[in-house]
Amino acid sequence: MGMELKIAIGRILIILFSIGVLVFSCEEQRPEIIGCWTNVYEEGQDVYKPCNMQAFAPGHFRQVYDFRSDGTVNYLVLHPADAHFMREAKWVYKKGNSQVDIIDSTTDQLLLKLSISIHSDDAISITEMP
């Protein structure tokens, strides 16, 4: 096999790999949900708004999800002694049912299933699923 043919095959493989990576990453993320979201229970149990949109009154526990474009998420974990903490994990968007799976970064164990609905640029619904 000639050197030119090997180079051509190498270029084709690189292009096919790049296309595969683009398609895979587009299926795993939904750009509308990337960012930090805080539960605004005053407007509804599952209503979330951007973390920087307003100052939230102190009170009950407010769930927070920070979905990043690199496929990681930080989310607030409720602690019984009010020692809440942020946990980092991976997130995968499942296009067919508007579901986000939050997966442990080290064990790949499913931690949470979330149903996501987009209301507007500044409001979404996030419902934890069983």
C-alpha positions in Angstrom: 0.0 0.0 0.0 1.4 3.4 -1.0 2.2 6.1 1.4 -0.4 8.5 -0.2 -3.2 5.8 0.3 -2.2 5.4 4.0 -2.3 9.2 4.5 -5.8 9.4 2.8 -7.1 6.5 5.0 -5.7 8.2 8.1 -7.4 11.5 7.2 -10.7 9.7 6.6 -10.5 7.9 9.9 -9.8 11.3 11.7 -12.8 12.9 10.0 -15.1 9.9 10.9 -13.9 10.0 14.5 -14.5 13.8 14.7 -18.0 13.4 13.4 -18.7 10.6 15.9 -17.5 12.7 18.8 -19.7 15.7 17.7 -22.8 13.5 17.3 -22.2 11.8 20.6 -21.6 15.0 22.5 -24.7 16.7 21.0 -26.9 13.8 22.2 -25.6 14.0 25.7 -26.2 17.7 26.4 -28.9 20.2 26.0 -27.5 23.7 25.8 -30.6 25.3 27.4 -29.9 23.6 30.7 -26.2 24.3 30.9 -25.6 26.7 33.8 -26.4 27.0 37.5 -30.1 26.5 38.5 -31.7 27.1 42.0 -35.0 25.8 43.1 -37.6 28.7 43.5 -40.2 26.8 45.6 -42.2 30.0 46.0 -43.1 29.7 42.3 -43.7 26.0 42.4 -42.1 22.9 43.8 -40.1 22.0 40.6 -39.4 25.5 39.3 -35.7 26.5 38.9 -34.2 29.8 37.9 -30.6 30.8 37.2 -28.5 31.0 40.3 -27.5 34.6 39.6 -30.9 35.9 38.6 -32.0 37.0 42.0 -31.2 37.1 45.7 -33.1 34.2 47.3 -34.6 34.7 50.8 -33.1 32.6 53.5 -35.3 29.7 54.5 -35.7 26.1 53.7 -33.2 24.0 51.8 -33.0 25.1 48.1 -31.7 22.5 45.7 -29.0 23.7 43.3 -27.8 22.0 40.1 -24.8 23.4 38.1 -24.7 21.7 34.7 -21.4 22.3 32.9 -20.8 22.0 29.2 -17.9 19.5 29.9 -20.5 16.9 31.1 -20.0 17.5 34.8 -22.5 18.7 37.3 -22.3 20.0 40.9 -25.4 19.6 42.9 -26.4 20.3 46.5 -26.9 17.3 48.7 -29.3 17.6 51.6 -27.8 16.7 54.9 -29.9 15.9 58.0 -27.8 18.2 60.2 -28.0 21.1 57.8 -24.4 20.4 56.7 -25.4 20.5 53.0 -22.6 20.0 50.6 -21.9 20.1 46.8 -21.2 16.9 45.1 -19.6 16.6 41.6 -20.8 14.0 39.2 -21.4 13.4 35.4 -24.6 14.2 33.6 -26.1 12.7 30.5 -29.1 14.2 28.7 -31.5 11.6 27.2 -33.1 13.3 24.3 -36.1 10.9 23.8 -37.7 11.5 27.2 -36.2 14.9 28.3 -34.4 13.0 31.1 -31.0 13.8 32.7 -29.1 11.0 34.4 -26.6 12.1 37.1 -23.9 9.5 37.4 -21.1 9.0 39.9 -17.8 10.0 38.3 -15.8 7.2 39.8 -18.2 4.2 39.9 -20.5 5.1 37.0 -23.4 4.3 39.3 -26.7 6.1 38.6 -27.3 8.6 41.4 -30.3 10.6 40.2 -32.8 10.6 37.4 -34.3 14.0 36.6 -37.1 15.1 34.2 -36.4 18.5 32.7 -38.8 20.9 31.0 -37.8 24.2 29.5 -40.2 27.0 30.2 -38.2 30.0 29.1 -34.6 31.2 29.0 -34.8 31.9 32.8 -37.1 29.1 34.1 -37.0 25.4 33.9 -38.7 22.5 35.8 -36.6 19.8 37.3 -38.4 16.8 38.8 -36.5 14.0 40.5 -37.7 10.7 39.2 -37.8 7.4 41.1 
